[in-house]
């Protein structure tokens, strides 16, 4: 493995703060080109990428904010939560949603989901190599009808992650991780 690849893997972090620099279309195209190089059993190429503009980012943020606002009793305060999250998402330098085609065959569906996350990892590493940062997000909001509408996913597709992309304003220190040896069993 190339030293550059190892350095990229070790240096990648989840970035939560971005500079105001716009991410260019060519940068997005380059990281997407890396994504589709992911291993994919049966070559189903199940991933679908949605590049969200300011309006769709705000709509997605509003859907996420509405989910968070359910915990707030005061209606005015709840609406403030929705507005804050929508505004934050609108102001992101770039945001992608990654979906997977839902195959009817459970085995293929599982393989395709795994392949799609490998594509997300490729995308994230390529972004890091270009000097960009990413923050990969998943969760129940992916299945929310408002989120799906904001992204524009097709019938038979499932959003598996959203990815915030931009030039890092700050890069966090690495989080402690267990050594591979602690998690490895050598089977004779």
N, C-alpha and C positions, 0 to 999 in steps of 0.2 A: 504494500500500500504506500502510496506517495506520502512523503512528509507533509506536503501541502494539504492533502486530504485529512490526515490525522490532526493537523493544526486547526483546520476548519471545523472538524467535529468537536475538538476540545474547546474551541473558542466560541462556539455558538451559544447564545443565551436567549431567554425569553425577554424581549424588550417591551417595556411598558411606557416609556417616554420617548417620543420622537421629535426631531427637529421639524421646522416648518418646510423644509425642502420637499418639493414634490417628487414623487417617484415617477420616472418617465415610462412611457409606453414601451420603449425598447427594453428597459430593465425588467418590466413585468413579463414581456414576451420571452426574455432570456431565462427568467426563473421558471416560467411555465415549460419552456423547452427542456429544462433539466428535469422537471417533474415527470414528464411523459417517458423518461428513460428508466423509470422504476421497473423492477422485475414484476412480471405479470403472468402467472400460470394461465395457459390457454390463450394468451394474447387477447383477452376480451377488452382491454383498454377501457375499464369501467368508469374512470374518473371524468368528471365534468367540472370545468372551472368557470366561475362567474366573477368578473372584475366589476366591483361595485363603485359607481360614481357617488357624488355627494348626496344626492336625493335618496338613492337606495340604501346608502350607509345610514342616513338619518332614519329612514323607515325601519331598517333592521334594529337600530339603536332604540327606537320607540317601542318596538316589540319586546326587546330585552328589558327596557325600562318598565314596561307595563307588568312584566313578570315580577320584577323587583318591587314594584309599587304595591303589589298585593299584600305585602307585609306592613304597609303603612296605613293606619286607620284614617287619618285626616285626608279628605279628598284633595285639598289644596296642596298639601305636602306630597301626596301621592303623584299628582300631576307634575310637581316640581322634579320628582325623581325621573319621570318619563322624559321630561324636557331636557334634563341634565344629561342623561344617557344618550338621547338622540343627538344633542349638540356635540358631545364628545365624539361620537361615531362620524358625524358629518365632517368634523375637523381632522380626521385621520388623513395622513398623506396618501394611503392606499389601503384597500381592504379587498380580500378575495374570499369567496365561499367555495368550498370544494365539496362536490356531491359525488355519489356513487350510484350507478345504475343498479336497481334491485332485481337481480335475476330470480326467476321462479325456483330454480334449483338451490336448496339450502347450502350445498357444498360449494357451488360456484359463488353464491352470495357471500359466504364467509371468505373465500379466497379473494374476491374482488374488494371487499372491505379492507383486508390486510394490504393488498396491493395499493389501494388508494392512500392508506397511511404511509406506505413507502414513498409514494409520489409526493406527499406532503413533506416528508423528511428531506427528499431531494430538493424540493423547492426551498425549504428553510436553509439548507446548507448552501445552495447556490446564492440565495440572498445574502447570506453572511459573507461569502466569498466576494460579492460585489460591494461590500461595505454597507449593506442594508441590514436591518434587524427585523425580526418577526415575532409575533406573539400568536401562538396557535391556541384557539379556544374551541371547546366542545361543550356538550351538555344538552339538557332537555329542550332548551330554546330552539335547537336545530329542528325539532319536529313541530314547533308552534306554527299554526297556519299563517300568522302575520309575518313571521320570519321567512317562511317559504315564499310568501307573496312578495316580500321586499327583495328577495334574491332572484325570484323568477324561475325557480327550479321546475323542471318538467315533471309530468306524471311518471311515476315509476322510478323517481330519483329520491335519494335521501341525502340531506346535507350532513356531512360527517364532521366538518370543522369550518370555522372562519379563521382567517389569518390576517392580522393587522401587519402592514409592511411600511417601513420608512427608515430614514436615516436615524440611527440611535442618538438621542440627546444625552443618554447616560447608559452605561453598560454595567449591569450588576456583577458582583463577584460570583464565582461559581458556587453552587450549593454543594454541600458535602454529599458524596455518593459512596456507596459500598464498593469495595474492590471487586472486580469480576471473579476473583478466586473465591470470595465468600459466597457467591451465587452459582458456582459451577460444580457439577458433579461429573467426574471422569468415569465413564461406564466401561468396564472391561469387555 
